[in-house]
Amino acid sequence: MSKYEWERGEIKLPTAEFAKVRQRVQDAAAKVKTDAFEQTQSFWKGLSRKEQTDPQAYREALYHWARQVPHGPARDEAWQMLGGHEGMSRPARVQKSDVDFPNSRTTHFRCDEASVSFDRKNSTMTWDVAENNHSVERANESWLAGATFGALADVKWTGKNTGGVLTGNDEYNREADYSGGGASYTTAGFGPIGALQAPSHTSPYTDSKGRKMHGVAKMGRYGIVGKIEPYTPEPRRFAGGYHSSALGGYTAMQGRHAAGSYGGRGGQFASHSANESNVQL
């Protein structure tokens, strides 16, 4: 079923953590590019002389290769390098100089509709998924999400002015015809800012002193507000007694994390509502 959607947000990183997060993303991007380049070399070496010189024979060999190699970040990148996305007027071996390998100066990384940009001056990173059919779903499972949100999970957050919130929307939510319906919603929160602004969408995090903290939604004078408190997993009842859950009250919501060498950020939150819940009076 069609679902056009988008997601974006800016995360303020602690100055001491900025370079670590950017480097994690660079390393992941470099691995994809390196693996893809190696696949192009293997493909070229397997071609006959005719396939290396005749455009039609080359295209046939390329399509045959594409059908044999399972889809994955490196395979899909290699397909682009080999000219599969637009065809080639003349077959040519991919050279290292043809590949835009990331380096220490790279601040923008992309995977399909998803991108991550780093601003050294302001110590911020921006996650952006362009609107398209199931684009957020694909972005969640990408190597870029795995590297980005895996790195954020290891950040030691400082003060109350670091972190951030991601927002998004989709075609079904926009169709809501009731008062207040159709607005963009919170999809995830990170660090202290996330804990304060979107506590029910922000997983527990580690502060600069090594303490586990989390946001709790409470009723304030002017409505629901977030408050940062030390995090202690709550005991949860199972058959046979109590069991301490690693996520405590957050078991209904899956945080974003890396899943494998190329994996995405894992599951999403069960609710897309912008309104916070779990109010404690």
Backbone torsions as a table, in degrees:
resi	resn	phi	psi	omega
1	MET	NA	138.0	-179.1
2	SER	-65.1	143.4	174.5
3	LYS	-154.7	94.9	177.5
4	TYR	-79.2	129.8	-172.7
5	GLU	-152.3	164.0	176.9
6	TRP	-149.2	166.1	178.9
7	GLU	-158.7	140.4	175.4
8	ARG	-161.6	164.0	177.5
9	GLY	173.0	156.3	179.4
10	GLU	-109.0	135.4	179.8
11	ILE	-115.8	124.2	175.8
12	LYS	-86.4	118.3	-177.9
13	LEU	-97.8	144.8	171.4
14	PRO	-58.5	141.2	-176.4
15	THR	-53.8	-39.9	-177.8
16	ALA	-70.9	-16.3	-176.4
17	GLU	-103.0	-14.0	-173.8
18	PHE	-56.1	-52.9	-176.4
19	ALA	-62.3	-35.0	-179.5
20	LYS	-65.7	-44.3	-179.2
21	VAL	-65.4	-47.0	-179.6
22	ARG	-61.2	-39.6	-179.1
23	GLN	-65.4	-37.2	178.4
24	ARG	-61.6	-42.3	179.3
25	VAL	-68.6	-40.7	178.2
26	GLN	-61.2	-44.0	-179.2
27	ASP	-61.1	-40.5	180.0
28	ALA	-67.3	-42.3	179.3
29	ALA	-64.6	-40.4	179.8
30	ALA	-64.0	-38.1	179.5
31	LYS	-64.4	-43.1	178.5
32	VAL	-61.3	-46.6	-178.8
33	LYS	-64.2	-42.6	-178.9
34	THR	-65.1	-46.9	178.9
35	ASP	-62.2	-39.7	-180.0
36	ALA	-65.3	-43.8	179.4
37	PHE	-60.3	-41.8	178.9
38	GLU	-63.0	-36.1	177.6
39	GLN	-66.7	-36.6	178.7
40	THR	-65.9	-35.8	179.6
41	GLN	-69.3	-39.7	178.3
42	SER	-65.5	-40.4	178.7
43	PHE	-61.8	-47.0	-177.1
44	TRP	-63.5	-41.3	-179.3
45	LYS	-64.5	-25.3	-178.9
46	GLY	-85.9	-2.4	-179.1
47	LEU	-82.3	148.7	173.4
48	SER	-78.3	169.3	178.9
49	ARG	-59.7	-39.9	179.8
50	LYS	-64.1	-42.1	-179.2
51	GLU	-67.4	-26.0	178.3
52	GLN	-81.9	-11.2	-175.6
53	THR	-122.8	-27.1	-177.5
54	ASP	-98.9	120.1	-177.1
55	PRO	-55.7	-43.0	-178.3
56	GLN	-66.0	-45.3	179.2
57	ALA	-64.3	-36.7	178.5
58	TYR	-63.1	-47.3	-178.7
59	ARG	-62.1	-40.3	178.8
60	GLU	-63.7	-40.7	178.9
61	ALA	-66.6	-38.9	-179.6
62	LEU	-64.9	-44.4	179.1
63	TYR	-66.3	-35.4	176.4
64	HIS	-64.7	-44.1	177.9
65	TRP	-60.1	-44.0	-177.6
66	ALA	-62.3	-34.2	179.4
67	ARG	-74.0	-24.1	-176.4
68	GLN	-89.2	-28.8	-175.6
69	VAL	-93.7	125.9	-179.0
70	PRO	-60.7	146.6	177.0
71	HIS	-63.0	144.4	178.9
72	GLY	179.7	168.4	-177.4
73	PRO	-54.1	-47.1	-177.5
74	ALA	-69.4	-41.9	-179.5
75	ARG	-63.0	-45.0	-177.9
76	ASP	-67.4	-35.1	176.9
77	GLU	-69.5	-40.1	177.7
78	ALA	-62.1	-38.8	177.9
79	TRP	-58.1	-41.5	177.9
80	GLN	-65.7	-45.0	-179.3
81	MET	-61.1	-34.8	-176.7
82	LEU	-81.8	-2.2	177.6
83	GLY	88.1	13.8	-177.8
84	GLY	-65.2	-24.3	-177.1
85	HIS	-78.6	-20.3	-177.2
86	GLU	-141.1	-1.3	-179.0
87	GLY	79.3	166.1	-179.1
88	MET	-131.2	138.0	177.7
89	SER	-75.7	-27.5	-179.3
90	ARG	-146.8	124.5	-179.9
91	PRO	-59.3	143.1	178.3
92	ALA	-154.6	143.3	177.7
93	ARG	-72.8	135.7	178.0
94	VAL	-69.2	127.8	177.5
95	GLN	-102.0	155.6	179.3
96	LYS	-58.7	-33.6	-179.6
97	SER	-68.3	-15.2	178.1
98	ASP	-81.9	-15.0	-172.8
99	VAL	-98.6	130.8	179.8
100	ASP	-87.2	71.3	177.7
101	PHE	-62.5	135.9	178.5
102	PRO	-71.2	152.8	176.6
103	ASN	-139.1	-171.5	-175.6
104	SER	-64.2	-16.0	179.9
105	ARG	-93.8	-7.5	-177.9
106	THR	-72.5	129.1	-179.8
107	THR	-123.2	-3.9	-179.0
108	HIS	-128.8	127.2	-178.8
109	PHE	-127.8	139.9	-175.5
110	ARG	-135.2	146.9	171.7
111	CYS	-144.6	105.3	-175.9
112	ASP	55.3	-122.8	-177.7
113	GLU	-82.2	-11.9	-176.4
114	ALA	-93.2	144.0	176.6
115	SER	-146.7	154.3	175.1
116	VAL	-129.8	128.3	179.2
117	SER	-120.2	140.6	-179.6
118	PHE	-116.2	134.7	178.6
119	ASP	-115.4	101.5	-176.6
120	ARG	-63.6	-39.4	-176.7
121	LYS	-60.0	-41.6	-177.0
122	ASN	-103.1	1.5	179.4
123	SER	55.0	46.8	180.0
124	THR	-124.7	157.7	171.6
125	MET	-130.5	143.2	-179.3
126	THR	-120.0	124.8	176.1
127	TRP	-99.5	130.5	-175.5
128	ASP	-142.8	123.8	175.2
129	VAL	-118.4	114.4	-178.4
130	ALA	-66.0	151.1	-178.5
131	GLU	-69.5	128.7	177.0
132	ASN	-167.2	174.0	-179.0
133	ASN	-70.0	114.9	-179.3
134	HIS	59.2	27.2	-177.2
135	SER	-64.8	-39.8	179.2
136	VAL	-67.2	-39.6	177.6
137	GLU	-59.8	-45.5	178.6
138	ARG	-66.0	-41.1	-179.5
139	ALA	-61.2	-38.3	-179.6
140	ASN	-58.9	-31.7	-176.0
141	GLU	-97.1	5.2	-176.0
142	SER	-82.6	161.5	174.6
143	TRP	-63.0	-30.7	-178.7
144	LEU	-66.2	-42.8	176.9
145	ALA	-65.8	-41.4	179.4
146	GLY	-58.9	-44.1	-179.4
147	ALA	-71.1	-44.7	-175.9
148	THR	-65.8	-53.9	-175.5
149	PHE	-78.3	-23.4	171.8
150	GLY	-66.3	-40.7	177.5
151	ALA	-66.7	-41.2	179.8
152	LEU	-63.7	-32.7	179.9
153	ALA	-65.3	-21.7	-178.6
154	ASP	-99.3	1.3	-178.9
155	VAL	-70.3	140.5	170.6
156	LYS	-97.8	107.0	-172.6
157	TRP	-82.3	141.9	-177.7
158	THR	-117.6	147.6	174.8
159	GLY	57.0	-162.1	178.7
160	LYS	-111.8	4.3	-176.5
161	ASN	-109.7	21.0	174.9
162	THR	-120.5	158.5	-176.5
163	GLY	106.5	-161.7	179.9
164	GLY	169.4	-178.3	-176.6
165	VAL	-133.3	138.7	173.4
166	LEU	-100.3	141.1	177.3
167	THR	-125.3	162.4	179.3
168	GLY	-161.7	-176.9	176.4
169	ASN	-162.5	165.9	178.4
170	ASP	-148.8	166.8	-172.5
171	GLU	-63.9	-30.5	-179.3
172	TYR	-76.0	-41.1	178.0
173	ASN	-63.0	-37.4	-178.9
174	ARG	-67.5	-17.8	179.7
175	GLU	-80.3	-7.6	-179.0
176	ALA	-56.4	127.4	-175.3
177	ASP	-108.8	14.1	177.8
178	TYR	-96.2	164.5	-178.0
179	SER	-58.5	125.5	-179.8
180	GLY	85.0	-3.0	-178.0
181	GLY	-79.1	161.1	175.3
182	GLY	87.7	-5.7	-177.2
183	ALA	-74.0	158.4	175.7
184	SER	-63.1	151.7	-175.7
185	TYR	-126.1	161.2	176.9
186	THR	-76.1	134.4	177.6
187	THR	-110.8	-27.2	-179.8
188	ALA	-167.0	154.3	175.3
189	GLY	-132.3	155.2	-177.9
190	PHE	-139.5	140.0	173.9
191	GLY	62.9	-164.8	-177.2
192	PRO	-59.1	-42.4	180.0
193	ILE	-61.9	-42.4	177.3
194	GLY	-63.7	-41.9	-179.5
195	ALA	-62.6	-34.5	-179.0
196	LEU	-82.4	-40.0	-174.8
197	GLN	-90.5	-30.0	-177.4
198	ALA	-144.4	65.0	-174.2
199	PRO	-58.8	-36.7	-177.8
200	SER	-77.9	-6.2	177.7
201	HIS	-111.3	7.1	-175.9
202	THR	-118.5	121.9	178.7
203	SER	-72.3	156.8	175.5
204	PRO	-54.6	146.2	-177.4
205	TYR	-133.7	166.7	179.5
206	THR	-102.6	131.4	178.3
207	ASP	-90.4	-178.6	-174.6
208	SER	-66.2	-16.9	178.5
209	LYS	-95.9	6.0	178.4
210	GLY	83.4	9.9	-179.0
211	ARG	-88.1	144.4	176.2
212	LYS	-87.0	123.3	-176.9
213	MET	-126.2	160.5	174.5
214	HIS	-155.3	166.5	179.6
215	GLY	-97.7	140.7	177.9
216	VAL	-123.7	130.5	178.4
217	ALA	-81.3	124.3	179.7
218	LYS	-130.9	159.0	178.9
219	MET	-84.8	117.2	177.1
220	GLY	-100.4	-173.5	-177.4
221	ARG	-63.4	-34.2	-176.5
222	TYR	-112.7	20.1	179.0
223	GLY	127.9	-164.1	-177.2
224	ILE	-75.3	132.3	177.9
225	VAL	-132.1	158.5	176.8
226	GLY	-96.7	143.4	177.7
227	LYS	-132.6	134.7	-179.5
228	ILE	-87.7	129.2	-179.7
229	GLU	-137.9	158.2	173.7
230	PRO	-59.9	142.3	-176.6
231	TYR	-100.1	127.3	174.8
232	THR	-130.5	119.9	179.6
233	PRO	-54.8	134.2	-179.8
234	GLU	-87.3	140.7	176.3
235	PRO	-67.3	137.3	179.9
236	ARG	-122.4	140.0	-174.7
237	ARG	-82.9	129.9	173.9
238	PHE	-128.2	168.8	175.3
239	ALA	-59.1	124.2	179.9
240	GLY	100.9	2.1	176.0
241	GLY	130.1	-163.6	-178.8
242	TYR	-92.1	150.0	177.2
243	HIS	-138.8	133.1	-179.8
244	SER	-83.2	115.6	-178.7
245	SER	-82.2	139.8	179.4
246	ALA	-64.7	-24.3	-179.0
247	LEU	-106.2	-6.5	177.6
248	GLY	54.0	-129.2	-177.5
249	GLY	-68.2	-1.5	-177.4
250	TYR	-98.8	11.9	-176.1
251	THR	-64.5	-22.9	179.6
252	ALA	-77.8	-10.6	-177.0
253	MET	-125.8	128.9	179.4
254	GLN	-95.8	125.0	178.4
255	GLY	-72.9	174.3	-178.6
256	ARG	-97.6	129.0	-176.6
257	HIS	-153.9	163.7	178.6
258	ALA	-73.1	148.4	178.7
259	ALA	-138.0	87.3	-179.1
260	GLY	91.1	174.9	-174.8
261	SER	-63.1	-34.3	179.4
262	TYR	-114.4	-1.3	-168.0
263	GLY	-63.6	164.7	-179.8
264	GLY	-85.1	-157.6	-172.5
265	ARG	-94.0	12.1	179.2
266	GLY	82.8	-159.6	-175.4
267	GLY	-72.4	169.5	176.0
268	GLN	-106.8	173.5	179.5
269	PHE	-70.4	149.0	-176.5
270	ALA	-68.4	-30.0	-178.1
271	SER	-114.0	142.5	176.1
272	HIS	-106.1	10.0	-177.8
273	SER	-68.6	140.4	177.1
274	ALA	-79.6	-11.4	-179.4
275	ASN	-85.6	134.0	-179.9
276	GLU	-80.6	152.1	-179.9
277	SER	-128.1	-157.5	-178.8
278	ASN	56.2	43.9	-177.7
279	VAL	-72.9	133.3	174.9
280	GLN	-112.6	124.7	-179.0
281	LEU	-97.6	NA	NA
